[in-house]
Amino acid sequence: MNSGKWGISNYSRVFHQIAVDEKHPAVKLMVGETFTPSGNWSTYPPHRHERHNPPEEVFLEEIYYYRVDHPKGWGLARHYSDDGAIDFAGVIKDDTLHLIPKGYHTVVAAPGFTVYYLWFLAGEERVQIPYVDPEMRFIDQATKMIKNIEDNLSV
């Protein structure tokens, strides 16, 4: 199982890729899980998997199954598309299912709660190539700068 941290600072989260490689034979399905700490954003910057255009993007349908670590816990999900046909922001509670056949998506855990989600990706290719919202790509540059600062401060 491949594990690690995606993002940095208040948009970091821990992931475990459960069945995404050749050790777990499947024709189309990939499975993993993400733990989003209190107050943090996840799948950030927002990304999509709706077009088959490798190496920039590979079409994958996605499902998130959310769990929250407290009965009153919650988070928020944002799901939108370039053309505006999808423009959703909603509350995530424990035992919530979010179907994402297309569109950009992101999640935030409310302060005081951890949001967990089991994710399922399915498509013609078993490869993750998320396409980051072009309006938000500058955040990837900020991530590199923050990491550089953190690395230099920890010396």
C-alpha positions as MATLAB code, in Angstrom:
seq = 'MNSGKWGISNYSRVFHQIAVDEKHPAVKLMVGETFTPSGNWSTYPPHRHERHNPPEEVFLEEIYYYRVDHPKGWGLARHYSDDGAIDFAGVIKDDTLHLIPKGYHTVVAAPGFTVYYLWFLAGEERVQIPYVDPEMRFIDQATKMIKNIEDNLSV';
ca = [
       0.000    0.000    0.000;
       1.363    3.397   -1.000;
       0.852    6.014    1.735;
       1.893    9.582    2.274;
       0.846   13.189    2.496;
      -0.640   15.267   -0.295;
      -0.623   19.057   -0.085;
       0.934   21.222    2.593;
      -0.057   23.494    5.467;
      -3.854   23.875    5.729;
      -4.458   21.836    2.584;
      -2.518   18.755    3.603;
      -4.044   15.336    4.104;
      -2.873   11.772    4.599;
      -3.654    9.207    1.912;
      -3.432    5.450    1.494;
      -3.654    4.006   -2.001;
      -5.261    0.655   -1.247;
      -5.720   -0.877   -4.698;
      -4.216    1.285   -7.416;
      -1.266   -0.708   -8.688;
      -0.533   -3.938  -10.520;
      -0.313   -5.870   -7.219;
      -4.096   -5.492   -6.988;
      -5.365   -6.724  -10.327;
      -8.484   -4.993  -11.519;
      -9.620   -3.997  -14.952;
     -10.940   -0.516  -14.176;
     -11.201    0.129  -10.426;
      -8.815    1.978   -8.086;
      -9.455    2.381   -4.347;
      -7.877    4.553   -1.694;
      -8.607    6.551    1.415;
      -7.877   10.059    2.619;
      -7.869   11.554    6.120;
      -8.454   15.324    6.154;
      -7.513   16.942    9.486;
      -9.540   19.559   11.328;
      -9.828   22.762    9.305;
      -7.895   21.438    6.311;
      -8.812   21.313    2.649;
      -8.535   18.100    0.662;
      -8.317   17.390   -3.066;
      -6.979   20.917   -3.210;
      -6.473   22.644   -5.509;
      -9.681   21.348   -7.111;
      -9.214   18.857   -9.910;
     -11.245   16.748  -12.320;
     -10.918   13.513  -14.319;
     -13.475   14.053  -17.097;
     -11.578   13.960  -20.389;
      -9.384   11.301  -21.941;
      -6.426   13.439  -22.942;
      -3.208   11.785  -21.699;
      -0.740   12.834  -20.483;
      -2.705   15.857  -19.156;
      -5.836   14.069  -17.979;
      -7.433   10.611  -17.968;
     -11.188   10.064  -17.740;
     -12.231    8.507  -14.441;
     -15.549    8.486  -12.647;
     -15.190    8.964   -8.910;
     -17.150    8.242   -5.759;
     -16.339    9.506   -2.264;
     -17.773    7.750    0.770;
     -17.377   10.106    3.740;
     -17.033    9.349    7.427;
     -16.676   12.032   10.097;
     -15.111   11.310   13.479;
     -17.961   12.725   15.585;
     -21.766   12.337   15.329;
     -22.164   16.130   15.042;
     -19.102   16.483   12.810;
     -19.248   17.885    9.320;
     -17.329   19.287    6.379;
     -18.131   20.926    3.071;
     -17.770   19.735   -0.518;
     -17.538   21.926   -3.606;
     -18.226   20.367   -7.010;
     -18.362   22.449  -10.206;
     -17.761   22.357  -13.943;
     -16.210   24.736  -16.468;
     -19.531   25.328  -18.207;
     -21.453   26.021  -14.964;
     -23.789   23.047  -15.477;
     -22.520   21.725  -12.131;
     -22.186   24.226   -9.299;
     -22.709   22.511   -5.969;
     -21.586   23.266   -2.437;
     -22.945   21.021    0.302;
     -22.559   19.725    3.808;
     -20.709   16.459    4.368;
     -21.898   14.444    7.328;
     -20.965   10.976    8.488;
     -22.073    8.273    6.031;
     -22.400   10.613    3.013;
     -21.887    9.368   -0.548;
     -20.759   11.837   -3.252;
     -20.899   10.755   -6.904;
     -18.458   12.649   -9.139;
     -18.838   11.523  -12.773;
     -17.275   14.802  -13.971;
     -16.334   18.268  -12.759;
     -13.809   19.762  -10.365;
     -14.117   18.844   -6.712;
     -12.664   19.737   -3.326;
     -13.480   19.072    0.352;
     -12.840   20.882    3.638;
     -13.139   19.498    7.189;
     -14.816   21.821    9.675;
     -12.523   22.810   12.570;
     -12.636   20.212   15.328;
     -13.459   17.285   13.030;
     -11.545   14.871   10.844;
     -13.178   14.012    7.532;
     -12.289   10.599    6.123;
     -13.263    9.444    2.678;
     -12.896    6.172    0.898;
     -12.504    6.938   -2.781;
     -13.230    4.835   -5.809;
     -12.000    5.730   -9.295;
     -12.999    3.813  -12.409;
     -12.156    4.305  -16.067;
     -10.548    2.765  -19.106;
      -7.034    3.240  -17.679;
      -5.921    2.586  -14.104;
      -3.794    5.695  -13.810;
      -4.333    8.864  -11.800;
      -3.732   12.017  -13.808;
      -5.886   14.691  -12.162;
      -6.423   17.890  -14.142;
      -6.157   20.882  -11.816;
      -8.546   23.784  -12.374;
      -6.488   26.236  -14.473;
      -7.810   29.123  -12.359;
      -6.236   27.475   -9.289;
      -2.911   26.191  -10.668;
      -0.993   29.001   -8.993;
      -1.599   27.126   -5.715;
       0.769   24.377   -6.869;
       3.524   27.014   -7.104;
       2.663   28.238   -3.596;
       2.942   24.638   -2.374;
       6.522   24.435   -3.656;
       7.425   27.753   -1.986;
       5.867   26.752    1.361;
       7.665   23.386    1.271;
      10.954   25.141    0.578;
      10.390   27.491    3.522;
       9.427   24.615    5.852;
      12.460   22.564    4.760;
      14.810   25.479    5.379;
      13.273   26.291    8.781;
      13.644   22.713    9.993;
      17.407   22.613    9.393;
];
